[in-house]
Amino acid sequence: MDPNFCRRYAGDGTPPSNRYCRVCTEVACDRLWRRVQSLAASNGGSPIPLPGTRAVLFPNKNPDFVRLQVNCRWGLSKEDFLHYVATGHAGMGRRGQRSDPRASPSCTRQEPYVQAIVELLGGMDTPEIQAVREVQKGG
């Protein structure tokens, strides 16, 4: 994970600081994450196919996650999604590779699923994503 992905991030990328986005009160990030949650719930709880992948998106009871499924279900966390928005990376990492800037904060592979979610939201140029990127840069 790139611990410099956001100027507001407080931590070194190791647990539990890698989960900082869950407690950060940045309005722009919360607004974007609510759009992801709304997308996940937009089909009445039925799965949303993610274009270009075999995965589907589901809502989750925990507001810090949405669920993805290909063969099994797993969680996409708020911080993994926001890290991708900032860096373009949400790849797999091992415990000893937490400092790899291409790894997601959870060190789970969330690519190409995060890209498909961004596309369903309207792409990287949507106002909510642009607002988050400005916050992350410090603009």
C-alpha positions in Angstrom: 0.0 0.0 0.0 1.1 3.5 -0.7 0.8 5.3 2.7 1.0 8.6 0.9 -2.2 7.9 -1.2 -4.1 10.5 0.7 -2.9 13.6 2.6 -5.4 12.8 5.4 -4.2 9.2 5.8 -2.8 8.6 9.3 -0.7 5.4 9.5 2.1 3.4 8.1 0.0 0.8 6.2 0.1 -1.9 8.7 -3.0 -3.1 10.6 -4.9 -1.5 12.1 -3.8 1.8 10.6 -4.4 0.4 7.1 -8.2 0.8 8.0 -8.0 4.5 8.6 -10.5 5.4 5.9 -13.2 3.8 8.0 -12.8 6.4 10.7 -11.8 9.4 8.6 -14.6 12.0 8.5 -13.8 13.3 5.0 -17.2 14.2 3.4 -16.1 13.7 -0.2 -14.8 10.2 0.5 -18.0 9.3 2.4 -20.1 10.6 -0.5 -18.3 8.5 -3.0 -18.4 5.4 -0.8 -22.2 5.8 -0.4 -22.4 5.8 -4.2 -20.6 2.4 -4.2 -22.9 1.1 -1.5 -26.0 2.4 -3.4 -24.8 0.7 -6.6 -24.4 -2.6 -4.7 -27.9 -2.3 -3.4 -29.5 -1.0 -6.6 -30.8 -4.3 -7.7 -32.9 -5.0 -4.6 -30.2 -7.2 -3.1 -29.7 -9.2 -6.2 -26.2 -9.2 -7.7 -24.9 -6.5 -10.0 -22.7 -7.9 -12.8 -19.4 -6.1 -13.1 -18.6 -5.5 -16.8 -15.5 -7.1 -18.2 -15.3 -9.6 -15.3 -17.0 -12.7 -14.1 -17.7 -11.0 -10.7 -20.9 -9.6 -9.3 -21.4 -7.0 -6.6 -23.7 -7.3 -3.6 -24.5 -5.0 -0.6 -23.1 -5.8 2.8 -24.4 -5.4 6.3 -21.1 -3.8 7.4 -21.1 -0.2 5.9 -17.3 -0.3 5.5 -17.6 -3.1 2.8 -19.5 -4.2 -0.2 -19.4 -7.9 -1.3 -17.9 -9.3 -4.5 -18.3 -12.8 -5.8 -16.8 -14.9 -8.6 -16.7 -18.4 -7.1 -16.6 -17.3 -3.5 -17.7 -14.1 -1.8 -15.3 -11.6 -0.3 -15.3 -8.0 0.9 -14.2 -4.9 -0.9 -13.4 -2.4 1.8 -13.8 1.3 1.7 -10.0 1.9 2.1 -9.2 -0.5 -0.8 -11.6 1.3 -3.1 -10.3 4.8 -2.0 -6.7 3.6 -2.4 -7.5 2.6 -5.9 -9.1 6.0 -6.7 -5.9 7.7 -5.6 -3.2 5.4 -7.0 -4.8 3.3 -9.7 -3.7 0.2 -7.8 -5.5 -2.4 -5.7 -3.3 -5.5 -6.1 -2.4 -8.5 -4.0 0.3 -8.2 -1.5 1.9 -10.4 1.1 2.3 -9.5 4.8 6.0 -8.7 4.2 5.0 -6.6 1.1 2.7 -4.1 2.8 4.9 -1.2 1.6 4.4 -2.2 -2.1 2.5 0.8 -3.5 0.6 -1.4 -5.9 -0.9 -3.5 -3.1 -4.3 -2.7 -1.7 -4.5 -1.7 2.0 -5.9 -5.2 2.8 -3.3 -6.8 0.5 -6.1 -8.6 -1.3 -6.4 -8.4 -5.1 -9.3 -6.1 -5.9 -8.4 -5.5 -9.6 -10.1 -5.6 -12.1 -13.2 -5.3 -9.9 -12.6 -1.8 -8.6 -12.1 -0.6 -12.2 -15.5 -2.1 -13.2 -17.2 -0.4 -10.2 -15.6 2.9 -11.2 -16.9 2.5 -14.8 -20.4 1.7 -13.5 -20.3 4.9 -11.4 -19.4 6.9 -14.6 -15.6 6.7 -14.8 -12.7 8.5 -13.1 -14.0 11.9 -14.3 -17.3 11.7 -12.3 -17.6 14.7 -9.9 -17.5 12.5 -6.8 -14.3 10.8 -7.8 -12.7 14.1 -8.8 -13.7 15.5 -5.4 -12.0 12.6 -3.6 -8.9 12.9 -5.7 -8.7 16.6 -4.8 -8.9 15.8 -1.1 -6.4 13.0 -1.4 -3.9 15.3 -3.2 -4.5 18.1 -0.7 -6.2 20.4 -3.2 
